[in-house]
């Protein structure tokens, strides 16, 4: 192979990958835009049906820029965040076992939308040490085929990648399942041994700012949580 052939091969590969990644980005951004519309609809719909008149028990949707949105559900906040870059899976990932990806490796390039669950009080009281949890990851490729890693999302796992196109109905179903998980994912008392010693600084911060570290599973491994 001549030097020119090598250069041409490099240019072709770069151009092809760049075009694919741009297309994946466009598809993911389109999905994220739709997701924000659904979140706003869900907030309005549920607020109109809530019988409880306590203003603390309601849905609040907030746009946080092009790549982030929040849905407050009573004492929980779900943060939906689209990554601006495009990713490929490592060679050990099960997605490479699918014929859909084996037949065209370019289908493996995906955009990612992450969903994190935090306590609303963590932001209200500026408790910077509080913990949040990634509870869902949505992967979208250039054909808008998708799969999900996360709680309560069994029917959208990687083995269905390449079989259906993401649409509003599916996306709303994913969001509702995520909300259900967040509501069921309760704040547990931390083990006594984890909190039996506190420094003066910690107590001062607690009294002034309520900044003692808090998280829904403080002292427990999230990946071993027994709620499916």
C-alpha positions as CSV (number, residue, x, y, z in Angstrom):
1,X,0.0,0.0,0.0
2,X,1.4,3.4,-1.0
3,X,1.6,6.4,1.2
4,X,-1.2,8.0,-0.8
5,X,-3.4,4.9,-0.3
6,X,-2.7,5.1,3.4
7,X,-3.6,8.8,3.6
8,X,-6.7,8.2,1.6
9,X,-7.7,5.4,3.9
10,X,-7.2,7.6,6.9
11,X,-9.2,10.4,5.4
12,X,-12.1,8.1,4.4
13,X,-12.2,6.5,7.8
14,X,-12.1,9.9,9.6
15,X,-14.8,11.4,7.4
16,X,-17.1,8.4,7.7
17,X,-16.8,8.4,11.5
18,X,-17.2,12.1,11.8
19,X,-20.4,12.0,9.7
20,X,-21.8,9.1,11.8
21,X,-21.0,10.9,15.0
22,X,-22.7,14.1,13.9
23,X,-25.8,12.1,12.9
24,X,-25.8,10.3,16.3
25,X,-25.5,13.7,18.0
26,X,-28.4,15.1,16.0
27,X,-30.6,12.1,16.8
28,X,-29.7,12.2,20.5
29,X,-30.4,16.0,20.7
30,X,-33.7,15.4,19.0
31,X,-34.6,12.7,21.6
32,X,-33.5,15.0,24.4
33,X,-35.6,17.9,23.1
34,X,-38.6,15.5,23.0
35,X,-37.8,14.3,26.5
36,X,-38.0,17.9,27.8
37,X,-41.4,18.3,26.2
38,X,-42.6,15.1,27.8
39,X,-41.3,16.1,31.2
40,X,-43.2,19.4,31.0
41,X,-46.4,17.6,30.0
42,X,-46.0,15.1,32.8
43,X,-45.6,17.9,35.4
44,X,-48.7,19.7,34.1
45,X,-50.7,16.5,33.9
46,X,-49.9,15.2,37.4
47,X,-50.3,18.6,39.1
48,X,-53.8,18.9,37.7
49,X,-54.7,15.5,39.2
50,X,-53.0,15.8,42.6
51,X,-55.6,15.9,45.4
52,X,-53.0,17.0,47.9
53,X,-52.9,20.8,48.2
54,X,-49.6,21.0,50.0
55,X,-47.3,23.0,47.6
56,X,-44.4,20.7,48.6
57,X,-46.1,17.7,47.1
58,X,-46.1,18.6,43.4
59,X,-44.2,18.3,40.2
60,X,-41.9,21.0,39.0
61,X,-40.2,21.0,35.6
62,X,-37.1,23.2,35.0
63,X,-35.1,23.7,31.8
64,X,-31.4,24.0,32.7
65,X,-30.0,24.7,29.3
66,X,-29.6,22.8,26.1
67,X,-28.2,19.6,27.7
68,X,-29.9,19.5,31.1
69,X,-33.4,19.5,32.6
70,X,-34.9,18.8,36.1
71,X,-38.1,17.3,37.3
72,X,-38.8,17.8,40.9
73,X,-41.2,15.2,42.4
74,X,-42.0,16.3,45.9
75,X,-38.8,15.6,47.9
76,X,-36.9,14.2,44.9
77,X,-35.2,15.8,42.0
78,X,-34.5,13.9,38.7
79,X,-31.8,15.4,36.6
80,X,-31.8,14.5,32.9
81,X,-28.5,15.2,31.3
82,X,-27.4,14.7,27.7
83,X,-23.7,14.3,27.1
84,X,-22.4,16.4,24.2
85,X,-20.0,13.7,23.0
86,X,-20.6,10.4,21.2
87,X,-19.3,7.1,22.6
88,X,-18.5,3.6,21.5
89,X,-18.7,0.5,23.7
90,X,-15.7,-1.3,25.0
91,X,-15.0,-4.7,23.3
92,X,-16.2,-6.6,26.4
93,X,-19.7,-5.0,26.3
94,X,-22.5,-7.4,25.4
95,X,-23.7,-5.1,22.7
96,X,-21.0,-6.5,20.4
97,X,-22.7,-9.9,20.5
98,X,-25.7,-8.6,18.7
99,X,-25.9,-9.3,14.9
100,X,-27.2,-5.8,14.5
101,X,-23.8,-4.4,15.6
102,X,-21.7,-7.2,14.1
103,X,-23.2,-6.4,10.6
104,X,-22.3,-2.7,10.9
105,X,-20.0,-1.5,13.7
106,X,-21.0,2.1,13.0
107,X,-24.3,1.3,14.7
108,X,-22.4,1.0,18.0
109,X,-21.8,4.7,18.2
110,X,-24.2,6.2,20.7
111,X,-25.2,9.4,22.4
112,X,-26.0,9.1,26.1
113,X,-28.7,10.6,28.2
114,X,-28.2,10.1,32.0
115,X,-30.8,10.4,34.7
116,X,-29.7,11.1,38.3
117,X,-31.8,11.1,41.4
118,X,-31.0,13.6,44.2
119,X,-32.8,14.8,47.3
120,X,-34.5,18.1,46.7
121,X,-33.1,19.4,50.1
122,X,-29.6,18.8,48.9
123,X,-30.0,21.7,46.5
124,X,-32.4,23.7,48.7
125,X,-29.8,23.8,51.5
126,X,-26.7,23.8,49.3
127,X,-25.5,20.5,50.8
128,X,-22.5,20.1,48.5
129,X,-21.4,16.8,50.0
130,X,-24.8,15.0,49.5
131,X,-25.0,12.0,47.2
132,X,-27.0,11.4,44.1
133,X,-27.4,8.2,42.0
134,X,-27.4,7.4,38.4
135,X,-30.6,5.4,38.0
136,X,-30.9,5.3,34.2
137,X,-28.7,5.6,31.1
138,X,-30.3,5.9,27.7
139,X,-28.2,5.1,24.6
140,X,-29.3,6.3,21.1
141,X,-27.6,5.6,17.8
142,X,-27.7,7.0,14.3
143,X,-30.9,5.1,13.4
144,X,-32.5,6.2,16.7
145,X,-32.4,2.6,17.8
146,X,-31.8,2.5,21.6
147,X,-31.4,0.6,24.8
148,X,-31.4,1.5,28.5
149,X,-29.4,0.6,31.5
150,X,-31.3,1.2,34.6
151,X,-33.9,0.3,37.2
152,X,-37.4,-0.7,36.2
153,X,-36.3,-0.7,32.5
154,X,-36.1,-4.5,31.8
155,X,-37.9,-4.4,28.4
156,X,-35.5,-1.8,27.1
157,X,-32.2,-3.7,27.7
158,X,-29.3,-4.0,25.2
159,X,-30.6,-7.3,23.7
160,X,-33.4,-5.3,22.1
161,X,-30.9,-2.9,20.5
162,X,-31.7,-2.5,16.8
163,X,-35.3,-3.8,17.0
164,X,-37.3,-0.7,17.6
165,X,-37.0,3.1,17.0
166,X,-37.3,5.5,20.0
167,X,-40.6,7.5,19.9
168,X,-42.6,9.6,22.2
169,X,-44.7,6.7,23.6
170,X,-41.6,4.7,24.5
171,X,-39.8,7.7,25.9
172,X,-42.7,8.6,28.2
173,X,-42.9,5.0,29.4
174,X,-39.2,5.1,30.4
175,X,-39.6,8.4,32.2
176,X,-42.7,7.2,34.2
177,X,-40.8,4.0,35.2
178,X,-37.9,6.2,36.3
179,X,-40.2,8.4,38.4
180,X,-41.8,5.3,40.0
181,X,-38.3,4.0,41.0
182,X,-37.3,7.4,42.4
183,X,-40.4,7.5,44.6
184,X,-39.9,4.0,45.8
185,X,-36.2,4.5,46.4
186,X,-36.4,5.8,50.0
187,X,-33.9,7.5,52.2
188,X,-32.6,5.0,54.7
189,X,-31.1,5.6,58.1
190,X,-27.3,5.2,57.8
191,X,-25.6,2.4,59.9
192,X,-24.9,3.7,63.4
193,X,-21.1,3.0,63.1
194,X,-20.9,5.2,60.0
195,X,-22.2,8.3,61.9
196,X,-21.2,7.7,65.5
197,X,-18.2,10.1,65.3
198,X,-18.5,13.7,64.1
199,X,-16.0,16.5,64.1
200,X,-16.7,20.0,65.5
201,X,-16.5,21.3,61.9
202,X,-19.2,18.9,60.7
203,X,-21.5,19.8,63.6
204,X,-21.0,23.5,63.0
205,X,-21.7,23.1,59.3
206,X,-24.8,21.0,60.2
207,X,-26.2,23.6,62.5
208,X,-25.5,26.5,60.1
209,X,-26.1,24.9,56.7
210,X,-27.6,21.4,57.3
211,X,-24.6,20.0,55.4
212,X,-24.1,16.6,57.0
213,X,-23.6,14.2,54.0
214,X,-27.0,12.7,53.0
215,X,-27.9,10.2,50.4
216,X,-30.7,7.7,49.8
217,X,-28.4,4.7,50.4
218,X,-25.6,6.2,52.5
219,X,-23.6,3.2,53.7
220,X,-25.1,0.9,51.2
221,X,-24.0,-0.2,47.7
222,X,-26.5,1.1,45.2
223,X,-25.8,-1.7,42.7
224,X,-26.9,-4.3,45.2
225,X,-30.2,-2.5,45.9
226,X,-32.9,-5.1,46.0
227,X,-35.5,-3.0,44.2
228,X,-35.6,-4.1,40.5
